[in-house]
Amino acid sequence: MTQQDIQHDVLIIGQGASGYAAALYAARYQIKPIIFGATFGGETATGGLIENYPGYPEIDGLDLILKFREQAEKYDVPIVSEDVVKLSFGEGCFEATTDEGNIYQGASVILAVGRERRKLGLEHEEEWMGRGVSFCSTCDAPLHRGNVVGVVGGGDAATKGAVLLGKYAKQVYVIYRGERFTRPEAVNLSQMEASSNVQSVLNTNVIELKGTDGLSSVVLDRPLSGSSDLELDGLFIEIGADPRVELANQLGLDLNELNEVKVDLHGHTSIEGVFAAGDLTNGSGDLKQTITAASQGALAATAAYEYVSKHGNRCEIHAFGFSLA
């Protein structure tokens, strides 16, 4: 293992919108941030065309997050393209150990590692993200005006997505493996069932994605209108996402009933000196978007600055275990 000699004021873990916003704000506060992550861009990078980020009528998600990174780089924020696999307290400081065995110390931590989208496990599923396959109805529904689309899922995210898509698409198929939808809010299910262009396809699985350089159709495991092939312009996979809580669990942070890291309005977690932002947290409720992630990153960096200003020069950990209940 390699012990890094430079002690940082804030260890920012995650190279998505919340992580880069936190890095930018921390640098502007003139404290020393460092950002980690083997995968660049988070959900923003794979979101395809974005039309709801203020200041850009439309912009590709990868281009947008590249602008985030460029802005952080202007402030000489160190970027370590390695995953943090261990977080601990060592000699009065937080210690982050990467998957390449490097150890970094910091006076505070901002967790911004997001969520892992549940997937169907089909060939081309990740390859065609932004080319017909999407995991975010809220992000991409307006791109399918007049199109035929499918939604996979039977929970609240799927029903809400179908209602939204029904406002743009010509036809929406909601494909679910069960015989009835599970756990949607009653109002969302009622709205979906009242949408004339939304059709429920129950007891059915998508078993194959077909196309040349993007999605053109899917294969179902039981026929619909006499055919197992269903032509689609887009497929929205809305089967949930799981917060990446491995590091949070190592630190013993409080989680809510949805396994999200509990934060207050400023990004404080249940351990002083540890902050969290973005889709990992309960900070924006059900609205997990680039704009909410970025705003939480800015708030967490502000809270980290206030903490470091008081305690960072000693790199000591104070008063663990206060409650966010």
C-alpha positions as CSV (number, residue, x, y, z in Angstrom):
1,M,0.0,0.0,0.0
2,T,1.1,3.6,-0.7
3,Q,0.5,6.2,2.0
4,Q,-0.1,9.6,0.4
5,D,1.8,12.4,2.1
6,I,-0.7,15.2,1.4
7,Q,-3.6,15.5,3.8
8,H,-6.7,16.8,2.2
9,D,-9.5,18.8,3.8
10,V,-12.3,16.8,2.1
11,L,-12.3,13.4,0.5
12,I,-15.1,13.4,-2.2
13,I,-16.0,10.0,-3.3
14,G,-17.9,9.8,-6.6
15,Q,-17.3,11.3,-10.0
16,G,-20.9,12.3,-10.8
17,A,-22.8,15.6,-10.6
18,S,-22.9,15.8,-6.9
19,G,-19.2,14.9,-6.5
20,Y,-18.1,17.5,-9.0
21,A,-20.4,20.2,-7.7
22,A,-18.9,19.5,-4.2
23,A,-15.4,19.7,-5.6
24,L,-16.1,23.0,-7.3
25,Y,-17.6,24.6,-4.2
26,A,-14.9,23.2,-1.9
27,A,-12.2,24.6,-4.2
28,R,-13.8,28.0,-4.3
29,Y,-13.9,28.0,-0.5
30,Q,-10.1,27.5,-0.7
31,I,-10.1,24.2,1.2
32,K,-8.3,21.2,-0.3
33,P,-10.6,18.7,-2.0
34,I,-9.8,15.5,-3.8
35,I,-12.2,13.5,-5.8
36,F,-12.3,9.7,-6.4
37,G,-14.0,7.3,-8.7
38,A,-13.0,4.7,-11.3
39,T,-16.2,5.4,-13.3
40,F,-16.7,8.9,-14.6
41,G,-19.9,10.8,-14.9
42,G,-22.5,8.8,-12.9
43,E,-26.1,8.8,-14.1
44,T,-25.6,12.1,-16.0
45,A,-23.0,10.6,-18.3
46,T,-25.4,7.9,-19.5
47,G,-28.6,9.8,-19.5
48,G,-28.6,10.6,-23.2
49,L,-30.1,14.0,-24.3
50,I,-30.9,16.2,-21.4
51,E,-33.5,19.0,-21.9
52,N,-34.3,20.0,-18.3
53,Y,-31.0,21.3,-17.0
54,P,-31.2,25.1,-16.7
55,G,-29.1,27.0,-19.1
56,Y,-29.1,24.3,-21.8
57,P,-32.2,23.9,-23.9
58,E,-30.7,20.5,-24.8
59,I,-27.3,18.9,-24.1
60,D,-26.0,15.4,-24.1
61,G,-25.5,14.1,-20.6
62,L,-21.8,13.2,-21.2
63,D,-21.1,16.7,-22.6
64,L,-22.7,18.2,-19.5
65,I,-20.7,16.2,-17.0
66,L,-17.6,16.9,-18.9
67,K,-18.2,20.6,-18.4
68,F,-18.6,19.8,-14.6
69,R,-15.2,18.2,-14.7
70,E,-13.5,20.9,-16.7
71,Q,-14.7,23.5,-14.2
72,A,-13.3,21.5,-11.3
73,E,-10.0,21.1,-13.2
74,K,-9.7,24.8,-13.5
75,Y,-9.4,24.9,-9.8
76,D,-6.7,22.2,-9.9
77,V,-8.8,19.7,-8.0
78,P,-7.0,16.4,-8.0
79,I,-8.9,13.6,-9.6
80,V,-8.1,10.0,-8.7
81,S,-9.6,7.5,-11.1
82,E,-9.7,4.7,-8.5
83,D,-12.6,3.4,-6.5
84,V,-12.5,3.8,-2.7
85,V,-13.1,0.4,-1.2
86,K,-12.5,1.1,2.4
87,L,-13.2,4.1,4.7
88,S,-12.0,4.3,8.3
89,F,-10.7,6.5,11.0
90,G,-7.0,6.5,11.3
91,E,-4.8,8.6,13.7
92,G,-7.5,11.2,14.1
93,C,-8.3,11.5,10.3
94,F,-10.5,9.8,7.8
95,E,-8.6,7.3,5.7
96,A,-9.7,6.2,2.2
97,T,-8.1,3.1,0.7
98,T,-8.5,2.7,-3.1
99,D,-8.8,-0.5,-5.1
100,E,-5.2,0.0,-6.1
101,G,-4.0,0.0,-2.5
102,N,-3.4,3.8,-2.2
103,I,-4.3,5.4,1.1
104,Y,-5.4,9.0,1.4
105,Q,-6.2,11.0,4.6
106,G,-8.7,13.8,5.0
107,A,-10.3,16.0,7.6
108,S,-13.8,15.3,6.2
109,V,-15.6,13.1,3.7
110,I,-18.4,13.7,1.2
111,L,-20.0,10.5,-0.1
112,A,-21.5,11.0,-3.6
113,V,-21.5,7.4,-5.0
114,G,-25.1,7.4,-6.2
115,R,-27.1,4.3,-7.0
116,E,-26.8,1.1,-9.0
117,R,-29.7,0.7,-11.4
118,R,-31.3,-2.7,-11.4
119,K,-31.0,-4.3,-14.8
120,L,-32.6,-7.0,-16.8
121,G,-29.3,-8.7,-17.6
122,L,-29.8,-8.7,-21.3
123,E,-27.3,-8.3,-24.1
124,H,-26.9,-4.7,-25.3
125,E,-28.8,-3.4,-22.3
126,E,-25.9,-1.1,-21.2
127,E,-24.4,-0.7,-24.6
128,W,-27.6,0.9,-26.0
129,M,-28.2,3.3,-23.1
130,G,-29.1,6.6,-24.8
131,R,-29.8,4.7,-28.1
132,G,-33.3,3.4,-27.3
133,V,-32.7,2.0,-23.8
134,S,-33.2,4.3,-20.8
135,F,-33.5,4.0,-17.1
136,C,-35.1,7.4,-16.5
137,S,-38.6,8.3,-17.7
138,T,-38.4,11.7,-16.2
139,C,-35.2,12.4,-18.1
140,D,-36.1,11.1,-21.5
141,A,-39.9,11.1,-22.0
142,P,-39.9,14.3,-24.0
143,L,-37.5,12.7,-26.6
144,H,-40.3,10.2,-27.6
145,R,-43.0,12.5,-28.9
146,G,-45.1,10.4,-31.3
147,N,-43.1,7.3,-30.7
148,V,-44.0,3.8,-29.5
149,V,-42.3,2.9,-26.3
150,G,-42.2,0.2,-23.6
151,V,-41.8,0.4,-19.8
152,V,-40.5,-2.6,-17.9
153,G,-41.6,-2.7,-14.2
154,G,-44.6,-3.1,-11.9
155,G,-43.9,-0.6,-9.1
156,D,-44.5,3.1,-8.6
157,A,-41.6,4.2,-10.8
158,A,-43.0,2.2,-13.7
159,T,-46.5,3.5,-13.3
160,K,-45.4,7.1,-12.9
161,G,-43.1,6.7,-15.9
162,A,-45.9,5.3,-18.0
163,V,-48.2,8.2,-17.2
164,L,-45.5,10.7,-18.1
165,L,-44.6,8.9,-21.3
166,G,-48.2,8.8,-22.2
167,K,-48.2,12.6,-22.5
168,Y,-45.6,12.4,-25.3
169,A,-45.6,8.9,-26.9
170,K,-48.2,7.6,-29.4
171,Q,-48.3,4.3,-27.6
172,V,-46.9,3.0,-24.3
173,Y,-46.7,-0.7,-23.3
174,V,-46.1,-1.4,-19.6
175,I,-44.5,-4.9,-19.5
176,Y,-44.5,-6.6,-16.1
177,R,-43.7,-10.2,-15.1
178,G,-46.4,-10.4,-12.5
179,E,-50.2,-10.8,-12.8
180,R,-50.8,-7.4,-11.1
181,F,-48.8,-4.3,-10.4
182,T,-47.1,-4.2,-7.1
183,R,-46.7,-1.3,-4.7
184,P,-47.6,1.7,-7.0
185,E,-49.4,4.6,-5.3
186,A,-53.1,4.3,-6.0
187,V,-53.3,7.7,-7.7
188,N,-50.5,6.8,-10.1
189,L,-52.0,3.5,-11.0
190,S,-55.4,5.1,-11.6
191,Q,-53.9,7.7,-13.9
192,M,-52.0,5.1,-15.8
193,E,-55.2,2.9,-16.2
194,A,-57.1,6.0,-17.4
195,S,-54.5,6.8,-20.1
196,S,-56.0,5.7,-23.4
197,N,-52.6,5.2,-25.0
198,V,-51.1,3.1,-22.2
199,Q,-51.5,-0.7,-22.4
200,S,-50.6,-3.1,-19.6
201,V,-48.9,-6.3,-20.7
202,L,-48.8,-8.6,-17.6
203,N,-47.3,-12.0,-16.9
204,T,-44.7,-11.1,-19.5
205,N,-40.9,-10.7,-19.6
206,V,-38.6,-9.0,-22.1
207,I,-36.1,-11.6,-23.0
208,E,-34.1,-10.0,-25.8
209,L,-33.2,-6.6,-27.2
210,K,-33.0,-6.3,-31.0
211,G,-31.5,-3.7,-33.3
212,T,-28.4,-2.8,-35.3
213,D,-26.8,0.1,-33.5
214,G,-29.6,0.7,-31.1
215,L,-32.9,-0.6,-30.1
216,S,-35.6,-1.3,-32.7
217,S,-37.6,-4.0,-31.0
218,V,-37.8,-6.4,-28.1
219,V,-38.7,-10.1,-27.8
220,L,-41.3,-11.1,-25.3
221,D,-41.6,-14.5,-23.6
222,R,-45.3,-14.7,-24.6
223,P,-47.0,-13.4,-27.7
224,L,-48.8,-10.0,-27.8
225,S,-51.4,-9.7,-30.5
226,G,-50.0,-12.9,-32.1
227,S,-46.3,-12.0,-32.1
228,S,-43.5,-12.2,-29.6
229,D,-41.6,-9.4,-31.4
230,L,-42.7,-5.9,-30.3
231,E,-41.3,-3.0,-32.3
232,L,-40.3,-0.1,-30.0
233,D,-38.6,3.2,-30.4
234,G,-37.6,3.2,-26.8
235,L,-37.6,0.9,-23.7
236,F,-37.6,2.3,-20.2
237,I,-36.3,-0.1,-17.6
238,E,-38.0,1.1,-14.3
239,I,-37.3,-1.8,-11.9
240,G,-35.6,0.3,-9.3
241,A,-32.1,1.3,-8.2
242,D,-30.2,0.4,-5.0
243,P,-28.1,3.0,-3.1
244,R,-24.5,2.1,-3.0
245,V,-24.1,1.9,0.8
246,E,-21.0,-0.2,1.2
247,L,-18.9,2.7,2.4
248,A,-21.8,4.2,4.4
249,N,-22.1,0.9,6.2
250,Q,-18.4,0.8,6.9
251,L,-18.7,4.1,8.7
252,G,-22.0,3.1,10.4
253,L,-24.1,5.9,8.9
254,D,-27.8,6.0,9.6
255,L,-29.9,4.8,6.7
256,N,-33.7,5.2,6.2
257,E,-36.2,2.5,5.3
258,L,-35.3,2.7,1.6
259,N,-31.6,2.1,2.5
260,E,-30.7,5.7,1.6
261,V,-28.2,7.6,3.7
262,K,-30.1,10.0,5.9
263,V,-29.0,13.6,5.6
264,D,-30.3,16.9,6.9
265,L,-30.9,20.0,4.8
266,H,-27.1,20.7,4.6
267,G,-25.9,17.2,3.8
268,H,-24.8,16.3,7.4
269,T,-25.0,12.5,8.1
270,S,-25.2,10.9,11.5
271,I,-21.4,11.1,11.9
272,E,-19.8,14.5,12.3
273,G,-17.3,15.3,9.5
274,V,-19.1,12.9,7.1
275,F,-21.4,14.4,4.5
276,A,-23.4,12.9,1.7
277,A,-25.0,14.1,-1.5
278,G,-26.9,13.0,-4.6
279,D,-28.9,9.9,-5.3
280,L,-27.3,8.0,-2.4
281,T,-29.3,10.1,0.0
282,N,-32.9,10.9,1.0
283,G,-32.0,14.6,0.4
284,S,-34.3,15.2,-2.7
285,G,-37.0,12.6,-2.0
286,D,-38.1,10.7,-5.1
287,L,-36.7,13.3,-7.5
288,K,-33.2,12.0,-8.5
289,Q,-31.9,14.4,-11.2
290,T,-28.7,16.0,-12.2
291,I,-29.9,19.4,-10.9
292,T,-30.8,18.0,-7.4
293,A,-27.6,16.0,-7.2
294,A,-25.5,19.1,-8.0
295,S,-27.4,21.3,-5.5
296,Q,-26.8,18.7,-2.8
297,G,-23.1,18.6,-3.7
298,A,-22.9,22.4,-3.2
299,L,-24.7,22.1,0.2
300,A,-22.4,19.3,1.4
301,A,-19.3,21.2,0.4
302,T,-20.5,24.3,2.3
303,A,-21.1,22.1,5.4
304,A,-17.7,20.5,5.0
305,Y,-16.1,23.9,4.7
306,E,-17.7,25.0,8.0
307,Y,-16.6,21.8,9.6
308,V,-13.0,22.0,8.3
309,S,-12.7,25.6,9.3
310,K,-13.4,24.6,12.9
311,H,-11.7,21.2,13.1
312,G,-9.6,20.5,10.0
313,N,-6.3,21.9,11.2
314,R,-6.2,19.3,13.9
315,C,-7.7,16.5,11.8
316,E,-9.6,15.3,14.8
317,I,-13.0,13.6,14.9
318,H,-15.5,15.0,17.3
319,A,-18.8,13.9,18.8
320,F,-19.8,10.9,16.8
321,G,-23.3,9.5,16.7
322,F,-25.6,12.5,16.8
323,S,-29.1,11.6,15.6
324,L,-30.9,12.8,12.5
325,A,-34.3,11.4,13.6
